[in-house]
Amino acid sequence: MGLSERNLQRSSRDFRELLPESVREGDGVRQALTHRSAGGRNNERLEFLGDAVLGLVIADALYEQLPDAPEGDLTRLRAALVNRESLAALARESGLEGTLNLGQGERKSGGQRRDSILADAVEALIGVTYREAGMQAARDFTLALYAERLGNLPSAESLKDPKTRLQEQLQGRNAELPVYEVLEVVGPDHQRRFTVSVHLPTQGWGQQGEGSSRRRAEQAAAEAALQRLQQQAQEQ
């Protein structure tokens, strides 16, 4: 399915305004918005390039903005900013959904709303900006996209996963580390459901969690344990 010029101009107005004029009017934007399902020249190579540029630009911005932050905090913040969900949200906010050039089957299956496709398109736009206008232009475009997020950064502590927070909290209490155990795995291979327990030896109790993978179930169990620890602290 082709990408009409009318739809391109209407739907992508926001993100196109952030692009350098030389890039905005070129054929590279069309390629950056073309998924492989559409055939021909697609955005996969540009996405590969844009991913590298994005990581560098965001890392540099965080380094400058947070001069006292340790490496671990910077790493967590960068990961939160450049992950698939964050990129897909940026794509939706900037009106990119309606501009994607997808194959008929992909479009019918809702590909224009899929996080992975939206995220790849954002990275491809960064990649084509770098290729056609240089690093400074790519940096300016990326920082314009991320202006609101960089201006409202979450705390690095809040980005730690539940297992990490639970372990650190127990270490702070000089307590034994948690022990995880898979209790049950049900469902077919493509739709597995895991139940995991986490036991806190020093506290003498445990919690359970469920998820579509062992890792997610462990995180759910750790979150449940953190909530119980918090409740106990409030009751004391």
Backbone bond lengths (Angstrom), bond angles and torsions (degrees), N, CA, C in turn:
res aa  C-N    CA-C-N  psi(-1)  N-CA   C-N-CA  omega(-1)  CA-C   N-CA-C  phi
1 M - - - 1.464 - - 1.518 109.01 -
2 G 1.297 117.03 130.31 1.452 120.61 -177.90 1.508 112.74 -77.88
3 L 1.295 115.47 170.10 1.461 122.05 179.99 1.511 107.57 -111.39
4 S 1.329 116.99 110.39 1.458 119.11 -176.42 1.516 111.06 -71.76
5 E 1.307 116.27 143.99 1.460 120.85 -179.90 1.515 110.86 -61.95
6 R 1.325 116.09 -34.20 1.462 119.91 -179.65 1.528 110.85 -64.11
7 N 1.349 116.46 -46.69 1.456 120.00 178.95 1.515 111.11 -65.01
8 L 1.324 116.81 -38.66 1.454 121.24 -179.93 1.516 110.48 -59.95
9 Q 1.320 116.75 -45.57 1.455 120.27 -177.73 1.524 111.57 -70.17
10 R 1.332 116.54 -38.44 1.455 118.83 -175.96 1.529 111.70 -74.95
11 S 1.349 117.00 -51.39 1.448 120.74 -170.63 1.514 113.28 -75.96
12 S 1.332 117.27 -32.15 1.456 119.33 -173.18 1.521 112.54 -99.82
13 R 1.320 116.96 18.46 1.458 120.15 -174.78 1.523 112.15 -54.58
14 D 1.318 117.42 -45.08 1.454 120.36 -174.82 1.525 112.34 -63.02
15 F 1.327 117.44 -53.70 1.458 117.56 -176.18 1.523 111.72 -72.58
16 R 1.324 117.57 -29.34 1.463 118.95 178.25 1.526 111.28 -66.07
17 E 1.312 117.17 -32.45 1.460 119.87 178.81 1.521 111.94 -65.20
18 L 1.321 116.92 -22.11 1.462 120.99 179.43 1.526 112.31 -85.45
19 L 1.318 116.56 -16.87 1.466 120.86 -179.13 1.527 111.12 -78.78
20 P 1.335 117.83 149.11 1.468 119.64 171.97 1.525 109.55 -59.36
21 E 1.310 116.95 146.71 1.462 120.38 -176.62 1.519 111.77 -58.06
22 S 1.324 117.08 -37.77 1.464 120.15 -178.44 1.524 111.49 -64.24
23 V 1.317 116.83 -31.89 1.464 121.30 178.66 1.522 109.98 -82.22
24 R 1.305 116.08 -40.87 1.463 122.54 -176.55 1.522 112.00 -56.32
25 E 1.305 116.89 -37.20 1.457 120.79 -175.17 1.524 113.21 -95.56
26 G 1.323 117.66 1.27 1.458 120.31 -176.48 1.519 113.59 -92.90
27 D 1.334 115.66 172.57 1.460 121.60 179.78 1.524 112.10 -75.27
28 G 1.333 116.70 -16.10 1.459 119.63 -177.23 1.519 113.11 -62.54
29 V 1.328 117.01 -33.94 1.463 120.26 179.17 1.524 110.02 -62.62
30 R 1.317 115.98 -41.51 1.468 119.30 179.28 1.527 110.60 -61.51
31 Q 1.320 116.62 -42.96 1.461 119.55 178.40 1.530 110.61 -64.52
32 A 1.325 116.75 -39.96 1.464 120.53 -179.31 1.523 111.99 -62.76
33 L 1.315 117.05 -25.54 1.463 121.43 -178.69 1.523 112.68 -98.82
34 T 1.329 117.07 6.85 1.461 121.27 -177.17 1.527 110.97 -101.39
35 H 1.313 115.65 117.20 1.466 122.39 177.96 1.525 109.59 -78.58
36 R 1.318 116.16 154.02 1.470 119.62 -177.48 1.523 112.60 -60.65
37 S 1.334 117.75 -23.63 1.465 120.30 -179.90 1.523 112.19 -65.72
38 A 1.344 116.86 -19.25 1.464 120.52 -179.79 1.524 112.02 -81.11
39 G 1.338 117.04 -11.56 1.454 120.64 -179.09 1.519 111.65 79.90
40 G 1.308 116.45 168.47 1.458 121.04 178.09 1.519 112.19 70.80
41 R 1.319 115.67 -152.91 1.465 121.28 -178.87 1.523 109.30 -72.28
42 N 1.326 115.58 119.37 1.460 119.64 -177.58 1.524 110.65 -119.96
43 N 1.318 116.03 -174.56 1.465 120.26 -169.75 1.526 115.06 -95.74
44 E 1.329 118.85 8.25 1.459 119.44 -173.52 1.526 112.83 -62.43
45 R 1.328 117.50 -45.39 1.468 119.77 -179.31 1.532 111.15 -68.42
46 L 1.319 116.60 -37.92 1.464 119.88 177.64 1.526 110.78 -66.69
47 E 1.321 116.39 -35.89 1.465 120.64 177.75 1.523 110.51 -64.18
48 F 1.332 116.42 -40.94 1.468 121.46 176.91 1.530 110.56 -58.36
49 L 1.307 115.94 -45.00 1.464 120.83 -179.56 1.526 111.16 -69.23
50 G 1.325 115.90 -44.97 1.457 120.07 -178.78 1.513 113.12 -63.06
51 D 1.324 116.85 -33.36 1.461 120.89 178.10 1.529 110.68 -59.62
52 A 1.334 116.24 -42.78 1.462 120.50 179.72 1.526 111.42 -67.54
53 V 1.329 116.62 -43.19 1.469 120.59 179.79 1.527 110.23 -64.63
54 L 1.319 116.66 -44.18 1.462 121.31 -179.99 1.522 111.27 -57.80
55 G 1.334 116.28 -47.91 1.457 119.55 -179.30 1.515 112.53 -59.12
56 L 1.334 116.56 -41.74 1.459 120.79 -179.88 1.527 111.53 -67.47
57 V 1.329 117.03 -45.62 1.467 120.76 -177.09 1.529 110.77 -63.32
58 I 1.329 117.20 -45.15 1.461 120.22 -179.09 1.524 110.60 -68.57
59 A 1.324 117.45 -39.40 1.464 120.20 177.55 1.526 110.53 -60.86
60 D 1.323 116.68 -43.98 1.463 121.11 -179.92 1.526 111.14 -65.40
61 A 1.338 116.34 -40.53 1.464 120.00 179.77 1.528 110.91 -63.85
62 L 1.315 117.11 -42.61 1.464 120.80 178.85 1.526 110.97 -66.85
63 Y 1.317 116.60 -39.41 1.465 121.37 179.06 1.524 110.52 -59.75
64 E 1.331 116.45 -42.38 1.463 121.04 -179.92 1.524 111.78 -74.27
65 Q 1.323 116.60 -39.10 1.460 120.92 -174.17 1.527 112.61 -76.08
66 L 1.334 116.96 -28.69 1.464 121.41 -175.78 1.528 109.53 -124.61
67 P 1.328 117.72 73.47 1.467 120.68 -172.93 1.522 114.52 -64.39
68 D 1.326 117.99 -20.04 1.466 120.23 -177.69 1.526 113.19 -104.57
69 A 1.322 117.40 -0.14 1.467 120.20 -177.06 1.521 110.88 -73.80
70 P 1.335 118.03 135.70 1.467 120.26 176.64 1.524 111.32 -71.12
71 E 1.316 114.79 164.50 1.468 120.54 -176.36 1.524 112.37 -57.32
72 G 1.331 116.97 -39.72 1.459 119.86 -178.79 1.518 112.60 -61.98
73 D 1.331 116.86 -40.85 1.465 120.63 178.72 1.524 110.84 -66.42
74 L 1.330 116.45 -42.34 1.465 120.04 178.88 1.529 110.67 -61.84
75 T 1.311 116.21 -39.89 1.466 120.57 -179.92 1.518 111.17 -63.69
76 R 1.332 116.65 -44.37 1.465 119.85 179.96 1.525 111.43 -65.46
77 L 1.325 116.64 -41.05 1.460 119.85 179.40 1.523 111.31 -65.19
78 R 1.319 116.26 -43.72 1.469 119.00 178.61 1.524 110.70 -61.15
79 A 1.326 116.81 -44.61 1.465 120.21 -179.85 1.522 111.39 -59.98
80 A 1.329 116.71 -39.38 1.463 120.19 179.99 1.521 111.72 -68.27
81 L 1.316 117.23 -32.53 1.462 121.05 -177.44 1.523 113.08 -79.51
82 V 1.322 117.54 -31.87 1.470 119.54 -173.08 1.521 113.02 -107.43
83 N 1.333 118.39 7.28 1.461 118.19 -179.62 1.526 111.17 -73.17
84 R 1.311 115.67 171.10 1.465 121.51 -174.31 1.521 112.20 -58.51
85 E 1.334 116.38 -43.31 1.462 119.71 -176.78 1.526 111.36 -64.27
86 S 1.329 116.13 -41.11 1.460 119.89 180.00 1.524 111.30 -66.07
87 L 1.330 116.68 -43.23 1.463 120.60 179.03 1.526 111.32 -64.65
88 A 1.324 116.81 -40.91 1.464 119.87 179.13 1.524 110.84 -64.32
89 A 1.327 116.42 -38.49 1.464 119.70 177.48 1.523 110.77 -63.82
90 L 1.328 116.76 -40.94 1.464 120.55 176.45 1.525 110.90 -60.76
91 A 1.326 116.04 -41.10 1.465 120.30 179.72 1.525 110.81 -60.68
92 R 1.313 116.41 -44.07 1.472 119.94 -179.08 1.525 110.91 -67.35
93 E 1.319 116.06 -42.13 1.462 120.09 -178.49 1.523 112.28 -64.69
94 S 1.320 116.76 -30.17 1.466 120.07 -176.40 1.522 112.80 -97.68
95 G 1.333 116.87 12.37 1.457 120.30 174.13 1.507 115.38 74.90
96 L 1.327 117.48 28.59 1.460 120.03 -174.24 1.526 113.18 -85.32
97 E 1.325 117.63 -23.08 1.468 121.24 -174.16 1.526 113.13 -51.73
98 G 1.323 116.34 -48.29 1.450 119.87 -174.61 1.512 115.15 -77.03
99 T 1.325 118.04 -0.25 1.464 120.70 -176.17 1.521 113.21 -102.93
100 L 1.326 117.93 -5.65 1.460 120.68 -174.79 1.523 111.65 -70.23
101 N 1.306 115.08 140.70 1.459 122.06 176.83 1.522 107.69 -101.32
102 L 1.335 116.01 104.59 1.459 122.08 -175.77 1.517 110.75 -118.55
103 G 1.328 115.32 156.74 1.450 119.65 171.18 1.517 109.85 -67.08
104 Q 1.311 116.54 159.52 1.460 120.47 -174.83 1.524 112.00 -59.38
105 G 1.332 116.89 -43.11 1.457 120.15 -179.53 1.513 112.31 -64.79
106 E 1.327 116.33 -41.69 1.461 120.97 179.98 1.519 110.93 -65.32
107 R 1.315 116.51 -39.91 1.462 119.60 179.42 1.528 111.07 -67.18
108 K 1.332 116.92 -41.18 1.461 120.24 -179.78 1.524 111.65 -63.78
109 S 1.333 115.97 -29.87 1.467 119.74 -179.48 1.525 112.18 -86.79
110 G 1.331 117.08 5.96 1.462 120.71 176.88 1.512 114.54 86.00
111 G 1.331 116.99 25.06 1.458 120.79 -177.50 1.513 114.37 -58.45
112 Q 1.335 117.13 -29.93 1.466 119.90 -178.62 1.528 112.09 -68.02
113 R 1.332 116.60 -11.61 1.463 120.44 177.95 1.523 112.47 -106.45
114 R 1.329 117.12 -1.99 1.461 120.66 -175.36 1.526 110.56 -77.47
115 D 1.332 115.70 130.92 1.462 120.74 -176.70 1.520 112.63 -55.46
116 S 1.324 117.20 -43.97 1.465 119.87 -175.49 1.522 111.55 -63.37
117 I 1.323 117.32 -40.18 1.464 121.06 -179.41 1.523 110.66 -70.01
118 L 1.319 116.94 -41.31 1.463 120.64 178.43 1.526 110.90 -65.05
119 A 1.324 116.61 -43.43 1.463 120.55 -179.66 1.525 110.96 -63.15
120 D 1.329 116.53 -42.71 1.467 119.97 179.39 1.525 111.35 -61.92
121 A 1.329 116.63 -37.37 1.462 120.00 -179.30 1.527 111.45 -66.37
122 V 1.332 117.15 -39.55 1.468 119.79 177.48 1.524 109.79 -62.26
123 E 1.322 116.77 -46.52 1.464 119.77 179.26 1.525 111.22 -63.22
124 A 1.322 116.79 -36.57 1.465 119.92 178.45 1.526 111.24 -65.57
125 L 1.325 117.50 -37.00 1.466 120.46 176.76 1.527 110.88 -64.33
126 I 1.321 116.30 -39.32 1.465 119.67 175.75 1.530 109.45 -64.59
127 G 1.336 115.68 -41.16 1.463 120.07 179.69 1.515 113.07 -62.92
128 V 1.330 116.95 -43.99 1.462 119.03 -178.61 1.525 110.62 -70.43
129 T 1.316 117.42 -31.76 1.463 119.98 176.12 1.523 110.37 -64.42
130 Y 1.322 115.86 -42.36 1.464 119.80 177.05 1.527 111.23 -62.20
131 R 1.321 116.81 -44.88 1.458 120.83 -176.98 1.528 112.03 -65.79
132 E 1.316 116.75 -39.98 1.460 119.88 -171.85 1.528 113.85 -95.15
133 A 1.330 117.42 -22.89 1.468 118.75 -175.26 1.522 113.79 -128.73
134 G 1.326 117.87 -6.58 1.452 119.84 175.82 1.519 114.13 98.75
135 M 1.327 114.63 173.03 1.457 121.32 -173.45 1.521 112.58 -65.99
136 Q 1.317 118.14 -41.30 1.459 119.64 -178.21 1.525 111.14 -63.25
137 A 1.322 116.31 -41.01 1.465 119.94 178.41 1.524 110.75 -65.26
138 A 1.335 116.57 -40.47 1.462 120.20 178.46 1.524 110.39 -65.23
139 R 1.320 115.85 -38.08 1.468 119.95 177.69 1.526 110.43 -64.61
140 D 1.327 116.73 -45.60 1.464 120.26 -179.37 1.530 111.02 -62.14
141 F 1.324 116.95 -42.40 1.461 121.18 179.68 1.530 110.59 -63.54
142 T 1.324 116.11 -45.34 1.465 120.67 -179.25 1.520 111.36 -63.40
143 L 1.318 117.00 -45.58 1.463 120.26 -179.10 1.525 111.61 -67.34
144 A 1.331 117.16 -31.24 1.464 119.77 175.79 1.525 110.49 -66.93
145 L 1.330 116.66 -41.15 1.460 120.60 176.99 1.529 111.25 -61.85
146 Y 1.324 115.75 -38.39 1.461 121.56 -172.87 1.529 113.53 -97.40
147 A 1.315 117.81 8.15 1.466 120.41 -172.85 1.527 112.47 -53.68
148 E 1.316 117.31 -48.74 1.462 120.22 -177.35 1.524 111.21 -66.23
149 R 1.318 117.09 -41.55 1.467 120.16 -178.53 1.528 111.73 -68.28
150 L 1.312 116.99 -40.23 1.459 119.48 178.37 1.527 111.34 -69.19
151 G 1.315 116.16 -25.30 1.459 119.88 178.13 1.514 113.36 -82.67
152 N 1.331 117.00 -10.92 1.469 121.34 -179.10 1.528 109.64 -135.68
153 L 1.310 115.71 59.06 1.457 120.26 -177.30 1.528 111.08 -70.29
154 P 1.334 117.10 138.59 1.468 119.54 173.38 1.522 109.36 -73.61
155 S 1.310 116.63 165.84 1.460 118.87 174.99 1.523 108.70 -71.90
156 A 1.311 116.19 145.00 1.464 119.74 179.07 1.522 110.51 -61.93
157 E 1.325 117.04 -32.41 1.464 120.91 -179.95 1.523 111.09 -61.40
158 S 1.328 116.23 -39.52 1.464 120.05 -177.87 1.526 112.21 -68.96
159 L 1.330 117.55 -15.91 1.460 121.31 -178.69 1.523 113.03 -90.33
160 K 1.320 116.54 -7.49 1.462 118.75 178.00 1.526 109.50 -69.07
161 D 1.318 116.61 140.85 1.457 119.57 179.94 1.530 109.56 -73.48
162 P 1.337 117.56 159.70 1.469 120.75 -175.72 1.525 114.23 -56.81
163 K 1.338 118.25 -37.73 1.463 119.86 -179.98 1.524 111.08 -63.03
164 T 1.326 116.13 -41.41 1.464 119.76 178.76 1.517 110.79 -65.73
165 R 1.335 116.71 -44.75 1.465 120.00 -179.60 1.523 111.76 -64.13
166 L 1.335 116.50 -38.86 1.463 119.71 178.99 1.525 110.55 -64.96
167 Q 1.320 116.83 -45.53 1.462 120.07 -179.86 1.524 111.16 -61.95
168 E 1.335 117.02 -44.23 1.461 120.10 -179.64 1.527 111.34 -64.88
169 Q 1.335 116.05 -38.26 1.460 118.93 -180.00 1.528 110.96 -66.40
170 L 1.316 116.90 -40.93 1.463 120.37 178.88 1.525 110.99 -67.78
171 Q 1.325 116.65 -39.68 1.462 119.74 177.44 1.524 110.63 -62.59
172 G 1.333 116.29 -37.00 1.456 120.24 178.02 1.515 112.92 -65.45
173 R 1.329 116.44 -21.82 1.467 121.29 178.10 1.525 111.74 -98.17
174 N 1.336 116.29 4.88 1.467 121.78 -175.25 1.524 111.37 57.37
175 A 1.330 115.69 34.21 1.464 121.26 179.54 1.527 110.02 -95.88
176 E 1.337 115.20 160.39 1.462 119.73 176.80 1.526 109.89 -65.25
177 L 1.329 115.86 151.84 1.456 120.71 -178.10 1.527 110.97 -73.41
178 P 1.320 117.39 153.92 1.469 121.00 -178.35 1.527 111.77 -69.75
179 V 1.320 114.81 154.01 1.467 121.71 178.51 1.526 108.06 -120.71
180 Y 1.341 116.46 124.55 1.462 121.70 -178.25 1.525 110.08 -102.69
181 E 1.325 115.37 143.80 1.467 120.55 179.36 1.525 109.42 -144.88
182 V 1.329 115.66 132.86 1.462 120.41 175.43 1.523 108.53 -78.00
183 L 1.319 116.54 121.01 1.459 121.42 -178.50 1.522 112.60 -92.86
184 E 1.338 115.75 -34.74 1.464 118.39 -174.37 1.522 110.13 -159.48
185 V 1.326 115.20 143.31 1.462 122.18 172.78 1.521 106.87 -131.78
186 V 1.323 116.62 120.22 1.459 120.56 -177.72 1.524 110.05 -128.51
187 G 1.332 115.52 163.73 1.458 120.96 175.90 1.515 113.05 94.51
188 P 1.340 116.72 163.14 1.473 121.59 177.92 1.522 110.99 -68.73
189 D 1.331 116.19 168.27 1.467 121.10 -174.82 1.523 112.78 -55.45
190 H 1.327 117.04 -37.71 1.462 120.06 -175.90 1.524 112.65 -84.78
191 Q 1.343 116.99 -2.01 1.463 119.67 -176.97 1.529 110.05 -146.08
192 R 1.320 115.42 48.49 1.459 120.98 -178.57 1.530 111.37 -68.78
193 R 1.323 114.53 150.63 1.464 121.21 175.60 1.522 107.73 -133.34
194 F 1.331 115.80 121.69 1.458 121.74 -176.12 1.527 110.07 -105.64
195 T 1.325 115.02 140.41 1.463 121.43 170.52 1.520 107.52 -119.07
196 V 1.322 116.09 124.94 1.462 122.30 -175.65 1.523 109.23 -127.18
197 S 1.322 115.49 143.35 1.466 120.19 173.62 1.520 109.21 -109.60
198 V 1.319 115.68 149.77 1.459 121.12 171.38 1.525 106.83 -123.15
199 H 1.326 115.66 126.37 1.467 121.01 -179.13 1.517 109.36 -109.20
200 L 1.321 116.31 131.88 1.456 122.54 177.77 1.527 107.44 -105.02
201 P 1.338 117.90 99.28 1.474 121.05 -172.80 1.524 113.93 -57.33
202 T 1.326 117.33 -44.11 1.462 119.72 -177.52 1.521 111.29 -65.64
203 Q 1.324 116.60 -39.52 1.464 120.72 -179.26 1.527 111.60 -78.19
204 G 1.325 116.42 -25.61 1.453 120.06 177.75 1.516 114.74 80.19
205 W 1.309 117.77 20.54 1.464 120.51 177.61 1.525 110.08 -144.79
206 G 1.313 115.56 171.16 1.455 120.43 -179.71 1.515 111.63 -143.29
207 Q 1.314 115.33 171.97 1.458 122.68 177.85 1.527 108.39 -136.38
208 Q 1.324 115.28 163.88 1.456 120.39 179.18 1.520 110.88 -121.09
209 G 1.332 114.86 157.34 1.452 120.97 175.93 1.513 110.34 -147.66
210 E 1.319 116.17 155.70 1.457 121.64 178.96 1.520 110.13 -124.21
211 G 1.337 115.57 154.94 1.452 119.59 177.92 1.513 111.48 -172.09
212 S 1.325 115.63 169.68 1.460 121.43 -178.87 1.524 112.49 -79.15
213 S 1.332 117.30 -4.40 1.461 122.57 174.45 1.521 107.49 -145.64
214 R 1.327 115.25 164.81 1.469 118.50 178.62 1.526 110.33 -61.07
215 R 1.319 116.09 -41.39 1.462 119.68 -178.65 1.526 111.37 -61.24
216 R 1.328 116.64 -45.43 1.463 119.59 -179.06 1.518 111.57 -66.30
217 A 1.325 116.62 -36.49 1.461 119.72 177.89 1.529 110.45 -66.57
218 E 1.333 117.22 -40.01 1.463 120.57 177.07 1.526 110.96 -63.02
219 Q 1.327 116.46 -41.16 1.463 119.85 178.79 1.529 110.73 -64.11
220 A 1.332 116.33 -39.91 1.462 120.17 179.07 1.525 110.86 -64.99
221 A 1.329 116.58 -40.13 1.464 120.30 178.17 1.525 110.61 -65.69
222 A 1.327 116.51 -41.60 1.462 120.50 178.92 1.524 110.91 -63.51
223 E 1.329 116.96 -40.49 1.464 120.62 178.46 1.525 110.48 -62.93
224 A 1.331 116.76 -40.63 1.463 120.41 177.84 1.529 110.86 -63.57
225 A 1.331 116.46 -39.03 1.463 120.28 178.40 1.526 111.17 -66.53
226 L 1.326 116.90 -40.18 1.464 120.51 177.69 1.527 111.03 -61.72
227 Q 1.317 116.34 -42.03 1.464 119.98 179.38 1.522 111.17 -64.09
228 R 1.331 116.50 -38.25 1.464 119.62 178.89 1.525 110.68 -68.33
229 L 1.332 117.04 -40.88 1.463 120.09 176.81 1.529 110.84 -61.11
230 Q 1.324 116.37 -41.21 1.461 120.62 179.20 1.527 110.71 -64.29
231 Q 1.322 115.93 -41.89 1.464 120.18 179.61 1.527 110.78 -63.75
232 Q 1.329 116.20 -41.51 1.464 119.80 178.65 1.524 111.24 -63.71
233 A 1.334 116.20 -39.59 1.466 120.04 179.83 1.526 110.88 -64.34
234 Q 1.329 116.98 -37.06 1.462 121.01 -179.84 1.524 111.85 -70.53
235 E 1.331 115.98 -28.45 1.462 120.32 -177.80 1.521 112.57 -81.78
236 Q 1.321 116.13 -17.11 1.473 119.39 -177.87 1.530 111.88 -77.01
